[in-house]
Amino acid sequence: MTASAKQHITEEAYTSWRQRSELDKLADLPRELDEELTQLDQDFWVSGNKLKEIVSRFREELDEGLSKDGQNIPMNVAWVHNLPTGKEKGTILTLDLGGTNLRVCKVDLHGDEAQGKEKSTLDQEQYTLPEELKTGDAEGLWTFIAEKVETFVEDKGLDKEYSKEQPMPLGFTFSYPATQERIDHAVLQTWTKGFDIKGVEGNDVAQQLRDKLEERGLPIELVCVVNDTVGAMIASAYNDSKTIIGAIFGTGCNAAYMASLSDIRKLDPKDERVTATQTPNQSNSAKDQKMAINCEYGAFDNAHRVLPRTQYDSQIDAESPRPGEQTFEKLSAGLYLGEIFRLILLDLADRNLVFNDDDQDTEKLRTSYAIDTGFLSQIEDDESPSFTSTRTMFRQQLNLNPSDVEIELARRLAEVIAVRGARLCACGVAAICTKEGIKKGHVAADGSVANKHPKFKRRWAKALGRFWGGRRSGGAGGWGGGPIKITSAEDGSGVGCAIIAAMEIGRRGKGGNVS
Ligand code: BGC
Protein backbone atom coordinates (compact mmCIF):
# COMPACT_ATOMS: atom_id res chain seq x y z
CA MET A 1 0.00 0.00 0.00
CA THR A 2 1.35 3.44 -0.81
CA ALA A 3 1.96 6.02 1.87
CA SER A 4 -0.74 8.35 0.58
CA ALA A 5 -3.41 5.66 0.61
CA LYS A 6 -2.44 4.84 4.19
CA GLN A 7 -2.73 8.48 5.14
CA HIS A 8 -6.23 8.80 3.65
CA ILE A 9 -7.38 5.78 5.49
CA THR A 10 -5.92 7.00 8.76
CA GLU A 11 -7.91 10.22 8.40
CA GLU A 12 -11.06 8.12 8.21
CA ALA A 13 -9.92 6.58 11.47
CA TYR A 14 -12.92 4.85 12.94
CA THR A 15 -14.32 3.26 9.82
CA SER A 16 -11.23 1.91 8.20
CA TRP A 17 -11.11 -1.61 6.89
CA ARG A 18 -7.34 -1.27 7.02
CA GLN A 19 -7.63 -1.00 10.75
CA ARG A 20 -9.50 -4.22 11.13
CA SER A 21 -7.40 -7.00 12.54
CA GLU A 22 -5.73 -9.33 10.08
CA LEU A 23 -8.23 -11.96 11.14
CA ASP A 24 -11.11 -9.78 9.93
CA LYS A 25 -9.46 -9.13 6.63
CA LEU A 26 -10.66 -11.75 4.23
CA ALA A 27 -7.86 -11.77 1.69
CA ASP A 28 -4.84 -9.85 0.50
CA LEU A 29 -5.43 -8.29 -2.87
CA PRO A 30 -3.11 -9.28 -5.70
CA ARG A 31 -0.68 -6.47 -6.56
CA GLU A 32 -2.53 -5.22 -9.64
CA LEU A 33 -5.84 -4.95 -7.83
CA ASP A 34 -4.19 -3.35 -4.82
CA GLU A 35 -2.72 -0.70 -7.12
CA GLU A 36 -6.10 -0.10 -8.70
CA LEU A 37 -7.65 0.32 -5.28
CA THR A 38 -4.91 2.69 -4.15
CA GLN A 39 -5.60 4.81 -7.22
CA LEU A 40 -9.33 4.75 -6.57
CA ASP A 41 -8.76 5.70 -2.96
CA GLN A 42 -6.75 8.70 -4.10
CA ASP A 43 -9.33 9.72 -6.71
CA PHE A 44 -12.23 9.46 -4.28
CA TRP A 45 -10.54 10.91 -1.21
CA VAL A 46 -11.63 14.44 -0.27
CA SER A 47 -8.88 15.85 1.94
CA GLY A 48 -9.46 18.35 4.73
CA ASN A 49 -8.08 21.15 2.54
CA LYS A 50 -10.29 20.14 -0.34
CA LEU A 51 -13.31 20.18 1.96
CA LYS A 52 -12.49 23.78 2.83
CA GLU A 53 -12.08 24.76 -0.82
CA ILE A 54 -15.43 23.14 -1.65
CA VAL A 55 -17.20 24.90 1.22
CA SER A 56 -15.77 28.24 0.19
CA ARG A 57 -17.08 27.89 -3.38
CA PHE A 58 -20.35 26.48 -2.02
CA ARG A 59 -20.88 29.65 0.02
CA GLU A 60 -20.38 31.78 -3.08
CA GLU A 61 -22.95 29.77 -5.03
CA LEU A 62 -25.49 29.92 -2.18
CA ASP A 63 -25.01 33.65 -2.07
CA GLU A 64 -25.38 34.05 -5.84
CA GLY A 65 -28.68 32.14 -5.61
CA LEU A 66 -29.97 34.55 -2.97
CA SER A 67 -29.03 37.61 -4.96
CA LYS A 68 -30.50 36.83 -8.39
CA ASP A 69 -32.96 34.51 -10.08
CA GLY A 70 -31.68 31.88 -12.47
CA GLN A 71 -28.42 31.07 -10.68
CA ASN A 72 -26.86 27.63 -10.54
CA ILE A 73 -28.06 26.91 -6.98
CA PRO A 74 -31.53 28.45 -7.22
CA MET A 75 -32.16 29.09 -3.48
CA ASN A 76 -35.91 28.81 -3.97
CA VAL A 77 -38.09 31.01 -1.79
CA ALA A 78 -40.54 28.67 -0.04
CA TRP A 79 -43.01 31.25 1.40
CA VAL A 80 -42.84 29.71 4.85
CA HIS A 81 -42.32 32.71 7.06
CA ASN A 82 -41.72 31.25 10.49
CA LEU A 83 -40.78 28.11 12.28
CA PRO A 84 -43.87 26.58 13.90
CA THR A 85 -44.85 27.51 17.43
CA GLY A 86 -45.71 23.88 18.22
CA LYS A 87 -49.32 24.90 18.80
CA GLU A 88 -50.54 24.39 15.22
CA LYS A 89 -53.66 22.24 15.00
CA GLY A 90 -55.98 20.85 12.37
CA THR A 91 -56.71 17.93 10.07
CA ILE A 92 -54.87 18.05 6.78
CA LEU A 93 -54.62 15.75 3.78
CA THR A 94 -51.06 15.43 2.49
CA LEU A 95 -49.59 14.03 -0.68
CA ASP A 96 -45.94 13.12 -0.95
CA LEU A 97 -44.31 12.61 -4.35
CA GLY A 98 -40.73 11.56 -3.64
CA GLY A 99 -38.39 9.40 -5.68
CA THR A 100 -39.98 5.96 -5.42
CA ASN A 101 -43.36 6.16 -3.75
CA LEU A 102 -46.50 8.20 -3.58
CA ARG A 103 -47.85 8.59 -0.06
CA VAL A 104 -51.27 9.93 0.89
CA CYS A 105 -51.86 10.81 4.56
CA LYS A 106 -54.53 12.21 6.79
CA VAL A 107 -52.63 14.12 9.45
CA ASP A 108 -54.19 15.26 12.72
CA LEU A 109 -52.17 17.95 14.43
CA HIS A 110 -52.92 18.20 18.12
CA GLY A 111 -50.71 21.21 18.91
CA ASP A 112 -50.30 21.99 22.58
CA GLU A 113 -53.38 19.97 23.47
CA ALA A 114 -51.40 16.78 23.04
CA GLN A 115 -50.58 16.81 26.76
CA GLY A 116 -47.93 14.17 26.90
CA LYS A 117 -49.30 12.27 23.91
CA GLU A 118 -48.06 12.35 20.32
CA LYS A 119 -48.41 15.86 18.91
CA SER A 120 -49.68 14.46 15.65
CA THR A 121 -51.35 11.30 14.40
CA LEU A 122 -51.24 9.89 10.94
CA ASP A 123 -53.35 7.62 8.80
CA GLN A 124 -51.53 6.80 5.58
CA GLU A 125 -51.33 4.69 2.44
CA GLN A 126 -48.27 4.23 0.28
CA TYR A 127 -48.22 3.33 -3.41
CA THR A 128 -45.20 2.37 -5.49
CA LEU A 129 -44.76 4.63 -8.50
CA PRO A 130 -44.80 2.44 -11.61
CA GLU A 131 -41.39 2.65 -13.34
CA GLU A 132 -42.92 3.67 -16.69
CA LEU A 133 -44.57 6.68 -15.03
CA LYS A 134 -41.16 8.23 -14.34
CA THR A 135 -40.48 8.61 -18.06
CA GLY A 136 -44.09 9.04 -19.20
CA ASP A 137 -46.12 12.22 -19.54
CA ALA A 138 -47.93 14.72 -17.31
CA GLU A 139 -51.33 13.21 -18.03
CA GLY A 140 -50.19 9.79 -16.77
CA LEU A 141 -48.59 11.26 -13.64
CA TRP A 142 -51.51 13.39 -12.48
CA THR A 143 -54.10 10.76 -13.38
CA PHE A 144 -52.23 8.21 -11.24
CA ILE A 145 -52.01 10.67 -8.35
CA ALA A 146 -55.64 11.82 -8.54
CA GLU A 147 -56.81 8.20 -8.65
CA LYS A 148 -54.91 7.35 -5.47
CA VAL A 149 -56.17 10.48 -3.70
CA GLU A 150 -59.74 9.61 -4.66
CA THR A 151 -59.38 6.03 -3.39
CA PHE A 152 -57.88 7.28 -0.11
CA VAL A 153 -60.54 9.93 0.41
CA GLU A 154 -63.33 7.40 -0.22
CA ASP A 155 -61.77 4.63 1.87
CA LYS A 156 -61.40 6.95 4.86
CA GLY A 157 -64.89 8.43 4.43
CA LEU A 158 -63.44 11.93 3.94
CA ASP A 159 -65.76 12.57 0.99
CA LYS A 160 -68.64 12.47 3.51
CA GLU A 161 -66.94 14.74 6.05
CA TYR A 162 -65.95 17.48 3.60
CA SER A 163 -67.80 19.26 0.80
CA LYS A 164 -67.11 21.63 -2.10
CA GLU A 165 -68.16 24.49 0.22
CA GLN A 166 -66.02 23.24 3.10
CA PRO A 167 -63.17 21.41 1.40
CA MET A 168 -60.44 19.43 3.10
CA PRO A 169 -57.10 21.31 3.02
CA LEU A 170 -54.36 19.56 1.07
CA GLY A 171 -50.59 19.99 1.38
CA PHE A 172 -48.45 18.65 -1.46
CA THR A 173 -44.85 17.64 -0.82
CA PHE A 174 -43.16 17.88 -4.20
CA SER A 175 -39.47 17.04 -3.82
CA TYR A 176 -38.07 18.62 -6.96
CA PRO A 177 -36.77 22.13 -7.68
CA ALA A 178 -39.62 24.54 -8.25
CA THR A 179 -40.06 28.30 -8.48
CA GLN A 180 -42.81 29.42 -6.14
CA GLU A 181 -44.46 32.78 -6.62
CA ARG A 182 -46.75 31.86 -3.73
CA ILE A 183 -46.95 28.92 -1.41
CA ASP A 184 -49.73 27.29 -3.45
CA HIS A 185 -47.88 27.57 -6.73
CA ALA A 186 -44.75 25.74 -7.96
CA VAL A 187 -43.25 25.81 -11.44
CA LEU A 188 -40.98 22.80 -11.92
CA GLN A 189 -37.51 24.00 -12.91
CA THR A 190 -36.11 20.63 -13.91
CA TRP A 191 -36.69 16.99 -13.04
CA THR A 192 -34.04 15.36 -10.88
CA LYS A 193 -33.44 11.86 -9.45
CA GLY A 194 -33.81 10.20 -12.86
CA PHE A 195 -37.36 11.45 -13.50
CA ASP A 196 -38.12 12.53 -17.04
CA ILE A 197 -41.87 13.12 -17.31
CA LYS A 198 -42.85 15.19 -20.31
CA GLY A 199 -45.08 18.23 -20.04
CA VAL A 200 -44.31 19.19 -16.44
CA GLU A 201 -41.07 21.23 -16.54
CA GLY A 202 -41.89 24.91 -16.87
CA ASN A 203 -45.45 24.31 -15.64
CA ASP A 204 -47.19 24.96 -12.33
CA VAL A 205 -47.51 21.54 -10.71
CA ALA A 206 -50.07 22.92 -8.24
CA GLN A 207 -52.39 23.84 -11.10
CA GLN A 208 -51.84 20.56 -12.92
CA LEU A 209 -52.77 18.67 -9.76
CA ARG A 210 -55.73 20.94 -8.98
CA ASP A 211 -57.15 20.41 -12.48
CA LYS A 212 -57.04 16.64 -12.11
CA LEU A 213 -58.60 16.70 -8.63
CA GLU A 214 -61.34 18.98 -9.89
CA GLU A 215 -62.10 16.65 -12.82
CA ARG A 216 -63.00 14.05 -10.19
CA GLY A 217 -65.06 16.51 -8.15
CA LEU A 218 -63.08 15.86 -4.98
CA PRO A 219 -63.84 18.11 -1.97
CA ILE A 220 -60.20 19.16 -1.59
CA GLU A 221 -58.42 22.53 -1.66
CA LEU A 222 -54.68 22.66 -2.35
CA VAL A 223 -53.17 25.02 0.22
CA CYS A 224 -49.43 24.60 -0.18
CA VAL A 225 -46.65 22.97 -2.16
CA VAL A 226 -43.68 22.07 0.00
CA ASN A 227 -40.21 20.68 -0.64
CA ASP A 228 -39.24 17.67 1.49
CA THR A 229 -36.33 19.61 3.07
CA VAL A 230 -38.63 22.44 4.19
CA GLY A 231 -41.07 19.84 5.52
CA ALA A 232 -38.28 18.09 7.46
CA MET A 233 -37.16 21.38 9.00
CA ILE A 234 -40.69 22.39 10.03
CA ALA A 235 -41.76 18.96 11.33
CA SER A 236 -38.60 18.74 13.42
CA ALA A 237 -38.90 22.29 14.73
CA TYR A 238 -42.47 21.46 15.86
CA ASN A 239 -40.89 19.19 18.49
CA ASP A 240 -37.30 20.44 18.73
CA SER A 241 -36.68 24.16 18.95
CA LYS A 242 -32.96 23.67 18.29
CA THR A 243 -33.65 22.72 14.66
CA ILE A 244 -31.70 24.96 12.25
CA ILE A 245 -31.73 23.03 8.98
CA GLY A 246 -33.83 20.34 7.31
CA ALA A 247 -31.68 18.10 5.15
CA ILE A 248 -32.33 15.10 2.96
CA PHE A 249 -29.59 12.56 2.36
CA GLY A 250 -31.56 10.05 0.35
CA THR A 251 -32.22 9.29 -3.31
CA GLY A 252 -31.40 12.97 -3.81
CA CYS A 253 -29.68 15.48 -1.57
CA ASN A 254 -30.69 18.96 -0.53
CA ALA A 255 -31.30 21.23 2.47
CA ALA A 256 -33.50 24.09 3.65
CA TYR A 257 -33.02 26.75 6.32
CA MET A 258 -34.59 29.98 7.52
CA ALA A 259 -32.71 32.84 5.84
CA SER A 260 -32.84 36.44 6.97
CA LEU A 261 -35.04 38.46 4.62
CA SER A 262 -32.29 41.03 4.28
CA ASP A 263 -30.00 38.35 2.80
CA ILE A 264 -32.49 37.36 0.11
CA ARG A 265 -31.51 40.22 -2.14
CA LYS A 266 -33.53 38.93 -5.08
CA LEU A 267 -36.70 39.66 -3.04
CA ASP A 268 -37.90 43.24 -3.02
CA PRO A 269 -38.59 44.18 0.64
CA LYS A 270 -41.59 46.19 -0.59
CA ASP A 271 -43.01 43.19 -2.44
CA GLU A 272 -46.50 42.73 -1.00
CA ARG A 273 -45.90 39.01 -0.66
CA VAL A 274 -43.18 39.91 1.83
CA THR A 275 -44.88 42.81 3.59
CA ALA A 276 -48.19 40.96 3.87
CA THR A 277 -46.48 38.33 5.98
CA GLN A 278 -45.66 40.68 8.79
CA THR A 279 -48.15 40.90 11.60
CA PRO A 280 -49.39 44.49 12.20
CA ASN A 281 -47.35 45.14 15.32
CA GLN A 282 -44.18 43.54 13.97
CA SER A 283 -41.29 45.87 14.56
CA ASN A 284 -38.55 43.47 13.58
CA SER A 285 -35.95 44.64 11.13
CA ALA A 286 -35.46 42.75 7.85
CA LYS A 287 -32.43 41.16 9.49
CA ASP A 288 -34.66 39.47 12.06
CA GLN A 289 -37.45 38.50 9.67
CA LYS A 290 -37.01 35.10 8.12
CA MET A 291 -38.06 33.14 5.09
CA ALA A 292 -37.55 29.43 4.41
CA ILE A 293 -35.17 28.81 1.55
CA ASN A 294 -35.12 25.51 -0.30
CA CYS A 295 -31.51 25.61 -1.48
CA GLU A 296 -31.61 22.88 -4.16
CA TYR A 297 -27.89 22.51 -3.67
CA GLY A 298 -27.78 19.20 -5.53
CA ALA A 299 -26.94 21.51 -8.44
CA PHE A 300 -23.77 22.78 -6.76
CA ASP A 301 -20.72 23.04 -9.05
CA ASN A 302 -22.49 22.32 -12.32
CA ALA A 303 -19.63 24.31 -13.84
CA HIS A 304 -17.20 21.65 -12.52
CA ARG A 305 -14.85 24.02 -10.74
CA VAL A 306 -14.08 22.28 -7.46
CA LEU A 307 -15.67 18.89 -7.01
CA PRO A 308 -13.33 15.91 -7.39
CA ARG A 309 -15.02 14.07 -10.25
CA THR A 310 -13.85 10.69 -11.51
CA GLN A 311 -14.40 9.04 -14.88
CA TYR A 312 -17.29 7.11 -13.31
CA ASP A 313 -19.02 10.33 -12.23
CA SER A 314 -18.68 11.68 -15.77
CA GLN A 315 -20.17 8.49 -17.16
CA ILE A 316 -23.17 8.63 -14.79
CA ASP A 317 -23.76 12.24 -15.76
CA ALA A 318 -23.47 11.60 -19.50
CA GLU A 319 -25.93 8.70 -19.34
CA SER A 320 -28.47 10.50 -17.11
CA PRO A 321 -31.66 12.12 -18.46
CA ARG A 322 -30.25 15.59 -17.62
CA PRO A 323 -26.48 15.68 -18.31
CA GLY A 324 -24.71 18.67 -16.82
CA GLU A 325 -27.28 19.03 -14.01
CA GLN A 326 -27.19 18.04 -10.31
CA THR A 327 -23.42 17.57 -10.27
CA PHE A 328 -23.14 17.55 -6.48
CA GLU A 329 -26.10 15.19 -6.10
CA LYS A 330 -24.62 12.76 -8.62
CA LEU A 331 -21.51 12.40 -6.43
CA SER A 332 -23.18 12.09 -3.07
CA ALA A 333 -26.81 10.95 -3.15
CA GLY A 334 -28.30 7.51 -2.71
CA LEU A 335 -29.51 7.11 -6.27
CA TYR A 336 -25.94 7.25 -7.53
CA LEU A 337 -23.67 5.59 -4.93
CA GLY A 338 -24.65 2.07 -5.99
CA GLU A 339 -24.29 3.00 -9.65
CA ILE A 340 -20.74 4.31 -9.08
CA PHE A 341 -19.90 1.01 -7.38
CA ARG A 342 -21.36 -0.94 -10.30
CA LEU A 343 -19.45 1.06 -12.90
CA ILE A 344 -16.14 0.49 -11.10
CA LEU A 345 -16.74 -3.25 -10.74
CA LEU A 346 -17.73 -3.47 -14.39
CA ASP A 347 -14.65 -1.57 -15.47
CA LEU A 348 -12.44 -3.95 -13.46
CA ALA A 349 -14.32 -6.94 -14.86
CA ASP A 350 -13.90 -5.69 -18.43
CA ARG A 351 -10.18 -5.43 -17.79
CA ASN A 352 -10.17 -9.01 -16.50
CA LEU A 353 -9.18 -7.98 -13.00
CA VAL A 354 -12.30 -9.39 -11.33
CA PHE A 355 -14.99 -11.95 -12.14
CA ASN A 356 -12.86 -13.33 -14.96
CA ASP A 357 -13.47 -17.06 -14.37
CA ASP A 358 -15.45 -18.77 -17.10
CA ASP A 359 -18.31 -19.60 -14.77
CA GLN A 360 -18.94 -15.96 -13.81
CA ASP A 361 -21.77 -14.24 -15.61
CA THR A 362 -21.45 -10.45 -15.68
CA GLU A 363 -24.69 -9.84 -17.56
CA LYS A 364 -26.60 -8.44 -14.58
CA LEU A 365 -23.66 -6.26 -13.63
CA ARG A 366 -24.11 -4.63 -17.04
CA THR A 367 -27.62 -3.40 -16.18
CA SER A 368 -27.69 0.30 -15.27
CA TYR A 369 -28.73 1.00 -11.69
CA ALA A 370 -28.75 -2.76 -10.90
CA ILE A 371 -27.12 -1.94 -7.55
CA ASP A 372 -28.72 0.44 -5.10
CA THR A 373 -27.25 2.15 -2.08
CA GLY A 374 -28.80 -0.47 0.20
CA PHE A 375 -26.30 -2.92 -1.33
CA LEU A 376 -23.37 -0.76 -0.18
CA SER A 377 -24.95 -0.26 3.26
CA GLN A 378 -25.29 -3.99 3.69
CA ILE A 379 -21.69 -4.63 2.66
CA GLU A 380 -20.48 -2.15 5.27
CA ASP A 381 -22.86 -3.64 7.82
CA ASP A 382 -21.74 -7.21 7.23
CA GLU A 383 -19.59 -8.19 10.17
CA SER A 384 -19.76 -11.94 9.83
CA PRO A 385 -16.28 -13.47 9.53
CA SER A 386 -16.89 -14.99 6.12
CA PHE A 387 -19.18 -12.18 4.84
CA THR A 388 -22.00 -14.56 4.13
CA SER A 389 -24.66 -11.92 3.58
CA THR A 390 -22.47 -10.03 1.10
CA ARG A 391 -21.93 -13.26 -0.84
CA THR A 392 -25.66 -13.96 -0.83
CA MET A 393 -26.42 -10.46 -2.11
CA PHE A 394 -23.96 -10.84 -4.95
CA ARG A 395 -25.53 -14.19 -5.84
CA GLN A 396 -29.14 -13.10 -5.59
CA GLN A 397 -28.94 -9.64 -7.09
CA LEU A 398 -26.10 -9.99 -9.58
CA ASN A 399 -25.85 -13.71 -10.26
CA LEU A 400 -22.16 -13.57 -9.34
CA ASN A 401 -20.16 -15.79 -6.99
CA PRO A 402 -17.40 -13.58 -5.65
CA SER A 403 -14.09 -15.03 -4.49
CA ASP A 404 -12.57 -13.91 -1.18
CA VAL A 405 -10.46 -11.38 -3.07
CA GLU A 406 -13.52 -9.97 -4.84
CA ILE A 407 -15.42 -9.70 -1.56
CA GLU A 408 -12.49 -7.90 0.00
CA LEU A 409 -12.33 -5.51 -2.94
CA ALA A 410 -16.09 -4.90 -2.80
CA ARG A 411 -15.88 -4.01 0.89
CA ARG A 412 -13.11 -1.53 0.32
CA LEU A 413 -14.85 0.01 -2.69
CA ALA A 414 -18.12 0.37 -0.81
CA GLU A 415 -16.24 2.28 1.85
CA VAL A 416 -14.30 4.56 -0.48
CA ILE A 417 -17.49 5.61 -2.31
CA ALA A 418 -19.60 6.10 0.83
CA VAL A 419 -16.87 8.03 2.65
CA ARG A 420 -16.63 10.50 -0.23
CA GLY A 421 -20.43 10.85 -0.27
CA ALA A 422 -20.64 11.56 3.46
CA ARG A 423 -17.75 14.04 3.42
CA LEU A 424 -19.30 15.94 0.51
CA CYS A 425 -22.70 15.94 2.24
CA ALA A 426 -21.07 17.70 5.18
CA CYS A 427 -19.94 20.52 2.85
CA GLY A 428 -23.47 21.68 2.02
CA VAL A 429 -24.39 22.03 5.68
CA ALA A 430 -21.03 23.59 6.58
CA ALA A 431 -21.54 26.17 3.82
CA ILE A 432 -25.00 27.17 5.09
CA CYS A 433 -23.86 27.37 8.72
CA THR A 434 -20.64 29.30 8.14
CA LYS A 435 -22.37 31.66 5.68
CA GLU A 436 -25.24 32.35 8.07
CA GLY A 437 -23.08 32.51 11.17
CA ILE A 438 -25.00 29.60 12.68
CA LYS A 439 -22.84 28.29 15.50
CA LYS A 440 -24.95 25.57 17.04
CA GLY A 441 -28.13 23.60 16.56
CA HIS A 442 -29.67 20.52 15.05
CA VAL A 443 -29.61 19.46 11.41
CA ALA A 444 -32.78 17.40 11.07
CA ALA A 445 -31.87 14.76 8.52
CA ASP A 446 -34.01 12.31 6.61
CA GLY A 447 -33.56 10.00 3.64
CA SER A 448 -32.37 6.47 3.02
CA VAL A 449 -28.65 7.26 3.26
CA ALA A 450 -28.98 9.15 6.54
CA ASN A 451 -31.29 6.54 8.04
CA LYS A 452 -30.06 3.26 6.63
CA HIS A 453 -26.35 3.58 5.97
CA PRO A 454 -24.63 2.30 9.11
CA LYS A 455 -21.74 4.78 9.06
CA PHE A 456 -23.05 7.85 7.26
CA LYS A 457 -23.83 10.00 10.29
CA ARG A 458 -20.49 9.34 11.96
CA ARG A 459 -18.53 10.17 8.80
CA TRP A 460 -20.66 13.23 8.09
CA ALA A 461 -20.08 14.50 11.65
CA LYS A 462 -16.38 13.90 11.46
CA ALA A 463 -16.05 15.91 8.24
CA LEU A 464 -18.30 18.67 9.59
CA GLY A 465 -16.24 18.87 12.76
CA ARG A 466 -13.35 20.21 10.68
CA PHE A 467 -15.16 23.49 10.33
CA TRP A 468 -15.64 24.01 14.05
CA GLY A 469 -12.59 22.25 15.34
CA GLY A 470 -15.10 20.36 17.45
CA ARG A 471 -14.96 16.81 18.58
CA ARG A 472 -17.45 14.38 17.22
CA SER A 473 -19.98 13.09 19.63
CA GLY A 474 -22.73 10.57 19.33
CA GLY A 475 -25.68 8.99 21.00
CA ALA A 476 -29.08 10.29 21.95
CA GLY A 477 -28.21 13.93 21.29
CA GLY A 478 -27.22 13.10 17.69
CA TRP A 479 -23.89 12.92 15.93
CA GLY A 480 -22.12 16.20 16.01
CA GLY A 481 -19.55 18.19 14.09
CA GLY A 482 -18.79 20.12 17.24
CA PRO A 483 -21.84 22.17 18.24
CA ILE A 484 -23.78 21.35 15.06
CA LYS A 485 -25.47 17.98 15.43
CA ILE A 486 -27.27 15.73 13.01
CA THR A 487 -30.59 14.43 14.35
CA SER A 488 -33.25 12.21 12.80
CA ALA A 489 -35.89 14.42 11.21
CA GLU A 490 -39.54 13.98 12.03
CA ASP A 491 -41.80 13.06 9.12
CA GLY A 492 -41.40 16.15 6.95
CA SER A 493 -43.37 15.08 3.90
CA GLY A 494 -46.41 14.12 5.97
CA VAL A 495 -46.48 15.93 9.32
CA GLY A 496 -44.19 18.80 8.23
CA CYS A 497 -46.29 19.47 5.16
CA ALA A 498 -49.46 19.42 7.29
CA ILE A 499 -47.98 21.90 9.78
CA ILE A 500 -47.09 24.25 6.93
CA ALA A 501 -50.65 23.97 5.59
CA ALA A 502 -52.02 24.73 9.08
CA MET A 503 -49.68 27.73 9.43
CA GLU A 504 -50.77 29.01 6.03
CA ILE A 505 -54.46 28.60 6.85
CA GLY A 506 -53.85 30.51 10.12
CA ARG A 507 -52.04 33.27 8.25
CA ARG A 508 -54.81 33.62 5.68
CA GLY A 509 -57.32 33.76 8.53
CA LYS A 510 -55.42 36.78 9.82
CA GLY A 511 -55.68 38.46 6.43
CA GLY A 512 -52.25 37.42 5.23
CA ASN A 513 -53.53 35.70 2.08
CA VAL A 514 -51.82 37.29 -0.86
CA SER A 515 -52.64 34.63 -3.41
C1 BGC B 1 -34.51 17.48 -5.43
C2 BGC B 1 -34.85 18.25 -4.18
C3 BGC B 1 -35.09 17.29 -3.03
C4 BGC B 1 -33.93 16.31 -2.91
C5 BGC B 1 -34.17 15.28 -1.82
C6 BGC B 1 -33.37 16.52 -5.18
O1 BGC B 1 -33.13 15.75 -6.32
O2 BGC B 1 -34.16 18.37 -6.46
O3 BGC B 1 -36.00 19.04 -4.36
O4 BGC B 1 -35.22 18.02 -1.85
O5 BGC B 1 -33.72 15.64 -4.12
O6 BGC B 1 -35.33 14.56 -2.04
Residues whose N, C-alpha, C, O or C-beta is under 5 A from the ligand:
A	BS01	BGC	S175 Y176 P177 T192 K193 D228 T229 I248 G252 C253 N254 G298
